[in-house]
């Protein structure tokens, strides 16, 4: 006999699809907030905080085994105030309790399950627990906290609080290094910088060491870093493109190109439809963890677009166009907002939507199956689990054509036909779950990706989609100078975090530079002023992750290290440098250098975790130009200049007059002529009147 469904708990009222998935659990879940924390204090009960996200495979497993089980739920409800957190909506809560689990000497990951005192201080935690282990743990901790061991657990929590409360600058000793003496907000003190060193103490010798330290971790056979599982980590390869541009190193470019090619050929990339999965479980990019995240795909569109600018490799163009199309079809709402992710699972099985047995391929492709299977490395035994195959490539179309005695153009035609047939079959399969909440920071990464794609390819549709998304953000996620973190079904909630502000400022600066619509530059200016007033910590010359007006957590943290998304402080430092040059705000430019000075020694020593800072290091070492275009041909001039990879350049322009600092003193060169003004280090060249002359000067 089927059980009647459980009545819904409080999570049914939440905007997060992940929380709503738990709304019919027998667990008496609360969302994170004053109600749950108040109850724990009033009843002097310990808290269990369980953190996950919608596309997380093991989160679903633990829900099925434990949280949907009446007997397990009864133990949880008896001993604890139970709180469910979507880490994508509340990265601040996730950061604090992930730091606690690391302080306990544990690896961390999701689902993240942490036990807290009634004051929300952590004393024990872990990730996925099988059901029987989980019940034993719940009973042991519940009884210990209710009995004579509560004092020991609270002492333990205080020890972890000391670790969580220390800033990353303190923890890693970065601010005790000599670089810190070179910085003083708002203006940079130059005293104490060696004569050959640039702003923040950067130097050619140290930069070489930085690149060398990064290179020791490269996988020189399959690309990426020398480890498994393999994450795309776009900021590492974007840094290598910049390191190549300023140094001319072919080896650095070759490692980036190898990585991009291997990812584009691998199973981590959806060969039939475009879009990248979150990571590869093996070292060869072959077997993905199948969830597709907006934040990865936005950054990878940026990376492949920039790599195309430098190499003109057609594979990179194809990846950009197909990934943007995947986002348009699968992760875009009717108003132009971007959804968060697609799940790894369908019908309760990981990857089922994307994989095929040899028999299925014969049915789909008929006589062309053997050729298809050679191209995508499919076998009768299967190249993955249960006789199934993940489509992946190992060679160029030219090499494949030669090996199979095909005319060069034939392969592309065959592949296009194969993709249509595969997609027709996928269209009738049960689809992976969609997480349809809209996150400001992640939307900003996709918006940035679209601006980078528009720079590289000049495809009008990319700009249309970008501007539509920016208008969606303005209409749905803004509150005056403030941002919301998330919205769903027209309901915005949760104060924005530094990540949201920093990534949106970055995207708006880029949107201005590819459109010359001044609104976007002014919005970036407004948001930056808000961040300086509400997030900045003058004692460490860095920004807190949370707004000063947000509900306080047990610690107020700063994000210094890149993860799958670049560290919000590093993004903000780049923004200050770019916006400062656009608006002639020397204090912003100096603050960016001062922020780098605080972490410079750490960046050189541990670059694989700080590559977005390393890109700022490269910019301070070889500063780009300020390029101003004025005249009737400003638009086509801009489009042509943007096709090139112009490292650290800022671009401003207008057809007539403008009050922007880089433009207001310039006069149009006459009715029919457009002038390009190029300045570096407060010195300007004579204006030029053609793209060829401008590129020569750059």
N, C-alpha and C positions, 0 to 999 in steps of 0.2 A: 504494500500500500504506500502511495506517495505521501511524503510529509507535506503538510500545509507550509507555505513559505513563512519565515519569521516576520513579525512586524518590523517596520523600519526603525532604525536608531537615529540619533542626531545627524549622522553623516548624510542622510537623504537631503538635508537642506544646503549642502555645500556646493561650491562651483566646480570642485575638482572631480573629474571622472574617476580618478583613483580612489578618492574617498567614497564616492557614490557606489563604487563596486563593493564596498564593505558595509553598505547601508542595511543589508538584510542579515548580516552576521548576528549570531546570538551574543556576541561580545557587546558589552555596554560602552561602545566607543564614544569618545568626545573628539571634536576637532581641537587643535591647539588653541588655547585662549583662556581668558579670565575665569570662565565657568569651571573648567576642569581643574585649573591650578587652585582656584578658591576652594573647591570641594576637598582637594587633597590636604590643604592646610587646615580646613575646618575639622576634618575627620582624622587628621594626622595619619593619613594613609600613604603608602609609597605609590609612586607613579610608574606605569609602564608606558614608555613612548616607543611606538613602532613606526618606522619611517621607510617609505618605498616610493614607487612611481608606477604609472600605468603600464609601461612597456617592459617591466622587470619580470623575467620568467620565474625566478625563485621566490619573488613576492607572491605570485599567483599560487605556487606550489604550497607555500606555508599557509596561505589563506585556506586552500582546499583541505589540507591535512588538519590544521589546528583551529583557525578562526571560525570555520563553518561548523565545527564540532561542538555539540551542546555540552558535553562533559568537560572539554578543555575550557570552553568559554565560562563555565560555572566557576572553575578554579581562578581564572583571570579576574572575573567580576568580584569574587569573594575577597581577594587579597589586595587588589590594585585599582587605582583610577587609571583607566586605559585610554590612551590618546593615540589617534592615527594621524600621521603627517604625510602629505605629499611633498617630497623634497623639492619638486620643481616649483611649487607654489611658495614653499617656505625654506629656501636655501639657507636662511639665517639659522633656523632651528637645526637643520641638518648639519651645518658646519660646526656648531657648538658641540653637539653630541657625537659627531664623528671624531672631533678633536679629543673628546673624552675617551672614546674607545681606543684611539691611538695611544693616549696617555696610559691606558691599561695594558699596553704592549700587544694589542690585538691588531689584526690586519684591517678590519673595516670592510664595508661593502653594503649591498642592499639585498634583502631587507635588513635594516639596522634596528635592532631591538635593544633598548637601553633602560635600565632600572634606575629610578631617581628617588631621592628622599621626598618628603612632603613639601620641601622648599625647592624642588626641581633640580637638585644637585645630584650628579650621576655617581653611582657606586659600583655598577656592574653592567656588562653589555656583551653583545655578540651579533652575529648575522643570522643566517638560517639555522633553525634548530628542528630536527625531526620531532614528530609529535611526542613520543614517549620521553625523550630527553627534555623537551619543553615543559611537559607537565611536572616532571621531577624538579626542574629548576624553579618553576613558579611556586611549588609547594615549599621548597627549601627556603627561598628568599622571603616568601610571604610569612612563614613561621618565624624566621630569624628576625625580621623587622618588627613583627608584632610582639616578640619575646625579648629575651635578655641581650640579644646581639645587636639591637638597634644602634646603640652607642658606637660599636665598632664600625658598622656600616656607614654611620654619619661621619666618623673620623676619616674613613677611607674616602668618602665624597669630598671632604675638605682638602685632602691631599691632591685629588684630581683637579679641584677648583683652582689650586695654585698654578697648575700647568696650563689649564684652559685660559686662565686670566692673564697669563704672560703673552705679550704681543709676539708675532713671528719675528720682528726685528730683534727683540730681546732674546728669544729662544735660539735664533741662529747666529747671534753675535754680529749681525750685519752692521748695526748702528755704532758698534764700538770700534769699527775700522776707521782708518784715517779719512776715508771719503766723507764721513759725516761732517767733519769740520769745514768742508768746502761749501756747505749749504746753509742758507739762512733765509727763511721765508719772510717777506715775499721776494726780496731781491737776493741774488746769489752773491755771496762774498767771494771774491776771486783770490783773496790772500791765501797763501799756503798751497796753491796749485802750481805744480812744476811748470816751468816756462813752455816745455814741449807738449804739455797736456792741454786738451780742449776743455769745454764745459764739463762739469762733473768729474774732471780728472781722466777723461777718456784718452787713450793713446793707441797708436798702431800696434805697438808691441803687445800690449795687453789684449787687444782685439784678436790678434793671431792666436794667443793662448786660449782665449774664449772659444774660438772656432775649433782649435785642436781638441780642447776638452770635450766639446760636443761630439766631435768626430770619432772619439774612442768608443762610442756606443752605437755606431752605425752598423746595420746589417748590409754588407756590401754585395751580397748575392741577391737578396729578395727585396731590398729597400726597407725603409722604416728603421726603427731602432732594434737593436739586437736582443729581442725578447719575445715571448709569447705569454699571454695573448697580445695581439698587436692592435693598437688604436691608431686611427689616422693622424691625430695630433697636428692639425694644419699649421699651427703657429710655428712649429719647428721648421717646416719646409718653406713657409713664407719667409722666415728669417734667412734660410739658405739662399733664396733668390736675391735677397737684399745684400747678403754677404758677397755673393757673386758679383753683383752690380758694382759694389764699391772696391772690390779687390781684383776683379777679373779672373778669379780662380775657376778653372774649368772643372776641377775635382768636386768642388762644392755644388756647382750646377748639376754635374753628372749624378750626384747622390740624390738630389731633389727629383731629377727627371726619372731616374730608376724607380724611386718610390712611387711617383705619380703613375708611371706606366704599369708597375706591378699591381697597384691598387685598382687601376682601371681595368686590368685584365682579370682580376681576382674575383672570387665569389663574394667578397665584401661589397662589390659593386653589382647592382642588379642588371645583369647583362641584357635582359629582355626589355626593361622599362626605365632604366636610369635610377639614380639615387643610391646612396651608400648606407650600409648597415653600420651599427654602432662600433663593432670591432670584429676582428677575426680571432678565433680561438687558437689557431695554429700560427706558425711563423711565416707562412707563405701566402697569407691573405686569402686562403682558399675557402675555409669553412667559417661563415660569419655567425655571430650572434645576431639573429635576423631582425631585431627591432631597428626601425629607421627613425632617426631623431632630426628635428628641424635644425638644431644648433650645429650639428655636424655638416649637414648638407649646405647650409648657408655659408659656412667657412670654406667648405671644399669648392663651392662655386667661385669664391674669391681666389683661392689657391690655383685652381686650374685655369682661370682667366688670366691671372698674372703670369703663370708659366707659359701660356700661349703667347702672351705679348713678347716674352723673351725668346721663345723657341719656334713659334709658328707651327707647332706640332698639331696635325689635324685630329689626332686622338683626343687631345685636350679640348679642342673645340666641340667635338662630339659629346664628351662627358658633360660639358657645361650646358649645351643645348638640351640634352636628354634629362639632366638633373633638374633644370628649371621647369621643363615640361612635366616631370614627375611631381614636383611641388605644386604646379598649377592644377594638375588633375586630382591629386590625392590629399594635399594638405592646405588647400585654400578655401576660405568661406566665401559666401556670396558678396560680401562687402570688401573683400581684399585683405582680410586678416589671415594669418597663417596658423594652422593647428600645430600641436606640439610633437606628436609622434604616431607611428604605426607600431602595433605590438609585434613581438616575435612569433606569437602563437596564433594558430587558428585551429578550431575543433580540438582544443586542448593539447595540440602537438606543436612543438617548435619547428618553424620553417616549412610546415606542410604546404603552404600556399605556393612556395617558390621552387620546389624540387620535383623531379620526375624519375620514374623507373625507365629502363630501356624499352620495356613493352609499351608504356605510355607514349614514349617518343616515336616508336614505330607507328602507332595508331595516328598520332598527330601529323607526322611528316612523310609517311609512306616511303617511297624510294629514296628520298633525300636524307633519311635518318642517318645512314652511315657517315655521310659527309658532315652533317650537323654534329654528330657525336665526336667526330675527329676535331672539329672546330672548337667545341665546348668541353672536350675531354670527359665525355660520358661513357660509362662501361656497363656491361651486363651485370656485374657484381655490385655496381654502384660505387661512386667515389665518396659517399657519405654514409649515413646510417640506413639500415633496413633496405638495402638494395637501391637506394635513391641517389640521384645525382644533383650536385650543385653545378650550375653552368659557370665555367671559367675558361679563360684563354691562356695560351702559352706563347703565341707568336704573332707577328704582324700579318695583316691581310696579304701583303706581297709575298711573304715567306710561305704562307698557307697556299696561295695560288700556285706558286712554283712547285711546292711539294705534291700538289694534286693535279698539276698540268692544266690549270685553268687560266683563262685570259684575265689580266689584272682587274678589269672593271667588274667581272662576274661575281666576285666574292661579296662585294658590297650589296649587289642586287639580291643574292641568295640570303644574306644575313637579314636584310630588311624584310624579306618574305617570311623567314623563319620566326622573326620577332613577332610579326602579326599573328602567325599561327599559335605561338606560345601564349600570347596575350589573349587570344580568343578563348583558349582553354582556361586560363586564369580567371577570365571574366565570369565563368560559371562556378568557380570554386568558392568555398566559404572564405570571406575576407578576414584578414587580421583585424583586431580591435583598433579603433581610432581614439586617440586622446585629443578631444576637440576643444580643450581650453587654449586660450591665446595668451602667451607670455610676452611681455614687452621686450625684454632683453633678447629672447630668441628670435622674435620678429625683426628686431634691429639687426641681428646677424644675417638674416636672409635678405633684408633690405640692403645691407652693405654688399652682400654677394651680388645682388642684381645691379648695383651701381658699378661694381668691378667688372661684371660681365658686359655691361653697356659700354664702359671705357674700352674694353678689349675688342669688342665686335661691332659696336655701333648699331646693334639690333634695336629698332625703335620699340618693339614690344617689351623688351627688358625694362626700359625707362617707364613705359606705361604702367607695368605691374608694380614697379618700385614706388612711383608717385601715388598710386592707388593705396598701397600699403601704408605709406606715410600719412595719407589723409585718414585712413582707418584708425591709426594710432592716435592722431590728434583728436578725432571724434570720440573715441571709446576709452582711451587709457590716460588722458591728460586731465588734471584738475588744477587749472591755472598754471603756476610754475612747477607743480608737482606731478609725479607719475604714479599710476597704479602698477602693481606687478602683473595682474592677471585679469582677464575677463572671459566670461562664458555666457552665451545666450543674452548678450547685452548688459550683463551685470558685472561691473568692475569691482575688484576688492583687493585688499592687502597693499600697504604702502610700498612704493618701489624701493628696490635695493640699489646699492652703488652700481652693480652689474647692469641694471636696467638703464640708469642714467648714462653711464659711461658708453655703453654700446649704442644707445640711441643718439647721443651727441656725435659719436664717430660716424654713424650712418647719415645723419643730417648734414654734417660737413661734406661727406662724399656726395650726397644728393645735390647739394649746392654746386659742387665742382663739376658735376656732369650735366647740370641744367642751367646754371647761372640764375636760378630763381632765389632771390635774396631772402625770402621768407625762411628758408631752411637754415641759412647761416644765422639769422636772428633768433630762431628757435633754439639752435645750439648754444647761442650766447646766453639766453634766458635760463636754460637748464644748467649750464655751467655755473652761473651766478648762484643758483639754488644749491648746487652741490658744494660749492665753496662755503656757503653759509651754514649748511646743515650736516655735512659729512666730514669736514676737514679736522684733522688733529694736528695743531701746530707743534706739539711736543715731539712728534715723530715725522713730521713733514709727509704724512700719508693720509689717506681717507679711510674712515670707518666704513664697514659694509652696510650698516644700518643708519637710517635717518635719525637725527637727534630727537625727532618728535614721535618715533615709533615706540611701541610697547617695549620696555627693557627686558632682555633675556638675562641669564645668569652671568654672561660675559658679552662685551661689545667688541667684536673682532674686526681685523683688517685682513684683506686677501692680498697676499704678495706673490704666491706661486701660481703659475699657469696650471690648469688642469685640462679637461677637454675643451673648456672655454678659457681664453686668456684671463689672467688675473685682472680684476676690475681696477686695481690701482695702476697697473701698467697701461691699460687702455686709457685711463683718465690722464696719465702723464702724456701720452701721445696726443690726446685731445687738446690739452693745454698748450702744447707746442704748436699744433696746427692752428687752433683758434687764435692764439696769441699773435701769430704771424699774419693771419687774415685781418685782425682788428688792430694791429700794431700795439698790442699789450705786452710790453717787455716783461712785466711782472709775471704773466702767465708762462712765457717762454722760460724765464728763470726758474719758476717753480717746477716745471717739468724736469729741468736739469738737476734741481735740488732733490727731487724725488728719486731720480736715477742714482745720484751720489750716495743716497742712503743704502742702496742695495748693490752698488756696483761690484764690490768684491765678491759678493755672493753670486752675482750673475756670471762672473768669470769662472768661479769655482764650480758652480752647479748649473751650467747653462741649459741642460735638457729640461729643467723645471721652470726656466725663466726666459724662454726665447722671445716673448713679446717685449720684455725689457731689453733683451739683446738687440732687437730691431731698433729700439730707441737709442741704444749705444751706437749702432751703425749710423743713425741719423745725426747724432752729435759729432761723430767723427768726420763724416763727409756730408755737411749740410747741403740740402737741395736748394733750388731757386724759388723765388716768388715770381710767378708769371701772371701778368695782367694783360688782358686782351680788350681793346676798345675799337669799336667801329662796326659798320654794317655787316661784316662777315664774321662777327664774333662767334656765332654758333658753329659754322663749318670749321673755323680755325680751332675752336675748342675740341670738336669731335676728332679732328685729325691729330692734334697733339695728344689727346687722351689715348689714342691707339698705342702709343709707345709706353713702355714702363718707365715713368719719370720718378725715380726714387726721391722721396722726401720733398718733392715739389708741392707748392700750393698754387692753385689756379683760381684766378678771379676774372670776371669779364662782364662787359655790357655792350649793347649796340649803341647806346647814346651816353647819357651822363649817369653817375651813381654817387651816392654819399658814402659808400664803403671806403674805408681808409686806403686800400690799395688802388682805388680807382678815382677818388674824388679830385685829385690834382691833375689827372690826365685829361688831355683834350683830344677829341677825335681828330685824325690826321687829315681831314678834308672829306668831301662828300663821299668819294668812292673808295677810300683807302682804309684798311684795317691795320692797326699797329699792335705789335706785341712788345711789351716792356718786360725785360728780364733783370731781376735784381738778386744779388747774393751778398750776405753780410753787410747790409746797409749801403751797398754800392750798386748802381744801375748801369747797364749798357745802353748805348743809343738804341732807340726803338727800331725794330725791323718790320718789314711789311709782307713777308711770305713765310709759309710753314717751313720751307727748306732752310731759310736763314735762322728761324727760331730754333729748329732742331740742331743746327750746327752750333748755335750758341749754348744750347743745353748739353 
